[in-house]
Amino acid sequence: MADVERRAYKQAIFAVRDEDAALDIVQDAMLKLTENYGGKPAGELPMLFQRILQNTIHDHFRRQKVRSTWTTLLSALGQKDDRDEEYDPLETLQAKSDSNAAADPALQLEQSQIIALIEQALSRLPARQREAFLLRYWEELDVAEAAAAMGCSEGSVKTHCSRAVHALAGMLAAKGLKL
Amino acid sequence: MMPESEFAKKIATYLTAGTTELKPGVAYRLQQARTAALARLAQPDKMPAIERELSMAGPGYSRGPRRSGSPSWRWIAAAVLLLGIVAFGWQQWQAYIQVKEFEDLDAQILSSDLPIDAYLDRGFQNWLKTSYER
């Protein structure tokens, strides 16, 4: 489950670009899963969790939209949300512990840079494309499960995935990265 | 160009590698969130399936505080915000009325035949007062 929650956190942070908000989203999704679906068979839980996670991310954006509307109305409190400018995927990377020091540091650095570029590119994808890509290829849901988690048709999932792959390939190639 | 699925799998491999590089504290907070979620399991018969899924990597259960506010607190916060908006609006309206009164008074003073310096004369003020009392 540690892997699942880490991937969920990463998914949330790709979407909202805010660590605290991402942690809140993952926690809320876990709570909703245990409160509402505790009795479901274990096989259904990954798909249910992904669906709850995506809905919780959407809820976050809805709340943020309402908040920004009020902020605009109350111009005295209005300040530009500069989280986009502050966000730097490189900041999310930490040096590995000494226990991994046996690996080549140059390779580790190269891998960290590649991961940062990929995460940056993912953050720039349209939300639905990113969701579809992560659910299909990272969470390894099949098309039907991904469609259920996203609340759309299977055709849409395929389209979003295909566009996401092409967009990612384009963005990474523009940065000189070939996988 | 390599097939889509192959490219996507390579990306996924890198993303998985990226999950090992979380900031210090994040993994701990995620674990806390998991234990808090497990503590919320209300019905004992729900435990087995979810327990297997959630507790594979974690220690025993402990009740942790929920980080985000409960719905009742949200309602209270909304009510306080609304009250604040009403109070702010009322204060702005009062200020507007007061400014308007001053403007009218200034206009009356400036448009009257009496020189404005007369209002600064103490004798004239006393005369006005006594004539008003009479």
Boltz contact constraints between the chains, C-beta under 6 A:
constraints:
  - contact:
      token1: [A, 1]
      token2: [B, 54]
      max_distance: 6.0
  - contact:
      token1: [A, 1]
      token2: [B, 56]
      max_distance: 6.0
  - contact:
      token1: [A, 1]
      token2: [B, 57]
      max_distance: 6.0
  - contact:
      token1: [A, 2]
      token2: [B, 57]
      max_distance: 6.0
  - contact:
      token1: [A, 5]
      token2: [B, 30]
      max_distance: 6.0
  - contact:
      token1: [A, 5]
      token2: [B, 34]
      max_distance: 6.0
  - contact:
      token1: [A, 6]
      token2: [B, 19]
      max_distance: 6.0
  - contact:
      token1: [A, 7]
      token2: [B, 19]
      max_distance: 6.0
  - contact:
      token1: [A, 9]
      token2: [B, 30]
      max_distance: 6.0
  - contact:
      token1: [A, 10]
      token2: [B, 19]
      max_distance: 6.0
  - contact:
      token1: [A, 23]
      token2: [B, 29]
      max_distance: 6.0
  - contact:
      token1: [A, 24]
      token2: [B, 67]
      max_distance: 6.0
  - contact:
      token1: [A, 24]
      token2: [B, 68]
      max_distance: 6.0
  - contact:
      token1: [A, 26]
      token2: [B, 33]
      max_distance: 6.0
  - contact:
      token1: [A, 27]
      token2: [B, 33]
      max_distance: 6.0
  - contact:
      token1: [A, 27]
      token2: [B, 67]
      max_distance: 6.0
  - contact:
      token1: [A, 30]
      token2: [B, 33]
      max_distance: 6.0
  - contact:
      token1: [A, 30]
      token2: [B, 37]
      max_distance: 6.0
  - contact:
      token1: [A, 31]
      token2: [B, 37]
      max_distance: 6.0
  - contact:
      token1: [A, 31]
      token2: [B, 40]
      max_distance: 6.0
  - contact:
      token1: [A, 34]
      token2: [B, 37]
      max_distance: 6.0
  - contact:
      token1: [A, 34]
      token2: [B, 40]
      max_distance: 6.0
  - contact:
      token1: [A, 34]
      token2: [B, 41]
      max_distance: 6.0
  - contact:
      token1: [A, 34]
      token2: [B, 50]
      max_distance: 6.0
  - contact:
      token1: [A, 35]
      token2: [B, 40]
      max_distance: 6.0
  - contact:
      token1: [A, 38]
      token2: [B, 41]
      max_distance: 6.0
  - contact:
      token1: [A, 38]
      token2: [B, 46]
      max_distance: 6.0
  - contact:
      token1: [A, 38]
      token2: [B, 50]
      max_distance: 6.0
  - contact:
      token1: [A, 39]
      token2: [B, 46]
      max_distance: 6.0
  - contact:
      token1: [A, 41]
      token2: [B, 49]
      max_distance: 6.0
  - contact:
      token1: [A, 42]
      token2: [B, 49]
      max_distance: 6.0
  - contact:
      token1: [A, 42]
      token2: [B, 52]
      max_distance: 6.0
  - contact:
      token1: [A, 42]
      token2: [B, 53]
      max_distance: 6.0
  - contact:
      token1: [A, 45]
      token2: [B, 53]
      max_distance: 6.0
  - contact:
      token1: [A, 93]
      token2: [B, 21]
      max_distance: 6.0
  - contact:
      token1: [A, 94]
      token2: [B, 21]
      max_distance: 6.0
  - contact:
      token1: [A, 94]
      token2: [B, 23]
      max_distance: 6.0
  - contact:
      token1: [A, 114]
      token2: [B, 14]
      max_distance: 6.0
  - contact:
      token1: [A, 115]
      token2: [B, 14]
      max_distance: 6.0
  - contact:
      token1: [A, 115]
      token2: [B, 18]
      max_distance: 6.0
  - contact:
      token1: [A, 118]
      token2: [B, 11]
      max_distance: 6.0
  - contact:
      token1: [A, 118]
      token2: [B, 14]
      max_distance: 6.0
  - contact:
      token1: [A, 137]
      token2: [B, 8]
      max_distance: 6.0
  - contact:
      token1: [A, 137]
      token2: [B, 12]
      max_distance: 6.0
  - contact:
      token1: [A, 138]
      token2: [B, 12]
      max_distance: 6.0
  - contact:
      token1: [A, 138]
      token2: [B, 15]
      max_distance: 6.0
  - contact:
      token1: [A, 165]
      token2: [B, 4]
      max_distance: 6.0
  - contact:
      token1: [A, 165]
      token2: [B, 7]
      max_distance: 6.0
  - contact:
      token1: [A, 165]
      token2: [B, 8]
      max_distance: 6.0
  - contact:
      token1: [A, 179]
      token2: [B, 10]
      max_distance: 6.0
